[in-house]
Structure formats: structure tokens, C-alpha cells
Amino acid sequence: MASTRMAILSMVILVFSIQGTLTIAGEASVPLSLSVVDVLNGKSPQTYFTSVGERGVLLGALSRIHKSHPDFTYTTTLDQNYGLRLESVNGVAGNPRDQTFWLLLSEKTPLDVGIGCYIPAPNEHIVLNFTTWHK
């Protein structure tokens, strides 16, 4: 009887230790907030709360936001030289003729890479700011 209890206890410990490893490795995530700011078109800022997998990129956060808020939409373009570029958010696209684009920020600091490469820090606040490059 004691050996049966020991065997069962050993199995339970093994299952929990494997489950804990899978949970940590498979489900670790980084929480972040993302705001969409479009003052040029007179729209109120919208803020979303989401996460990405540990060492995941900003594109994953956009995808998760879209899945939980279908009214949040975005499109991307693949640039041969620079990779994935954010083209539009919620139906608003940058336009070279109007000199407008989506500026990616961490709070107030411009990101040095795009949505396909940027790895958010825990609790970071990302801002997608529709703006113009002319003064």
C-alpha cells in the first residue's frame, strides 16, 4: 500500500513538474498597452491592453488586439530593404502626397525598428501616432 502511494505521489509530482515547465516555456507573456493617436483627422485616442509572447515582436500585439477588438484593423507592407512597415491603422493610411505616416513610439521616443522587429519591454506603452513629416 505504501509503495502504491509512493508511486502515485511520484507520478503526480512528475506531471506537475512537466506541466509547470510547459506553462512557463509555452505561455510566458509580456503585458503592454498600445494607443492609437490620430489628431490629424480629429479622432480621439484609443488605448488597448494586450501582451506578446516573451521576446515576441510588436506585430504579435497588433494581431492579438485585432482578435479581441475586431474594430481595430491594420495593414502592413513588405519593403524589400526595411522589412514589414505599418501602412494603415483603422482604415487610415499614410500618404506620400500628404506627407503623412504612422510614427511608432515607445511613450514619446520613436522606435528604431518596425513592427516586425521591435520587441516590447514588459508594461511598455506603445503609441501609433498618425502624423506628418512636413513642418
N, C-alpha and C positions, 0 to 999 in steps of 0.2 A: 504494500500500500504506500509506504514511504517512497519507494523507488518510482512508483507511478506518479505521485505528486511532484517529485523532483523532475521527472521527465516532462510533465505538463508545464511546470514552472519554467523550465529551461526553454521550452518551445514558446511560451508567452514572452519571455524576455527576448528571445531571438526575433520574434515577429515585431515587437515594439521597437527594438533597436534598428531593424531594417526599415520599418515604416518611418521612424524619425529621420533616418538618413535620406530616404526618398523625399520626404516633405521638405527638408532643409535644402537639398540639392535641386529638387524639381519645382519648388514653389516660392523660393526666396524672391521678394519683390521690393522695389524702391518706390515709395509714395512720392507723388509730386502734384503740383497744381499747374494749370495752364489757362492763361487768359487770352481771349481774342479781343483785340482793340482795333476799331475801325472808325476813328474820329473823322476821317476824310468824307465818309458817307453818312455821318451823323448817327451812327449806331452806338447803342450802349454797350459797354464792355461785358463780356460773358466769361465766367470762370468755371472751370471744370476740375474735378479732383479724380485722379487716376493713379496708375502705377505702371512700371515696366519691370520686366524680369531683371534680376541683378545683372549688371553690365549690359543691359538692353539699351537700345537706341530710341531716340525721340519718336521715330516713325511708329514704334510699337505703342507708345502712349496715344498718338493720334488715332490709331486703329481701335484701341480699347475705348476711347471716348466715343468714336462713331458707333461702336457696338452698343454702348449703353445710352447714347443720346443720338438717335438716328437723324435728328435735325442738324447735327454737327457734321459737315461734309468738308472734304478737302481733295485736291488733285495734286499730282506731282508730275514732274517732267524729268526724264533722264538726260542729263547733259554729258556728252562724251568726255569732257575734260574735268568736270567737277562733281559728277555723280547726281544723286537724287536732289531735285530742287522743289521746294514748295511753290506750286503755281497758283492755287486758289484755296480760299477758306470760305465756307458757307456761301458759295456762289460768286464770290468777289475775287477777281484775278488781277494780278499786276499787269501793267500795260506799258511797254516802252514809249509809246506815243505820249501817254500821260505822265510818264516818268514815275510810275507807281510800282511798288513791290511789297512783298511780305518780309519785314525785318524780323529775324528771330533773336530774342533776347533772353538772358537769364537776369531777371529783375530789370535792371537798366543797362546791362552790359551786353553788347552784341556777341552772338555766338560766332566762333571762328570756323565752324563746320556746319554742314546742313543736317536735315532731319534723319538722313540715312547713316550718319556717322556720330552724331552727338549723343553722348552717354550722360543722362541726367544724374545729378547727385541726389541723395535722399532729401526729401522735403523741399526740393528746389522749386522755384516759381518761374515757369517759362512764360514768355509773352510773345504772342504772334501779333505784330503791330503793322497794320496796313499804312504805308507811308509813302512819301515821295522823295526822290533824291535831288530835286532842284531846290534852290534856296528861295 
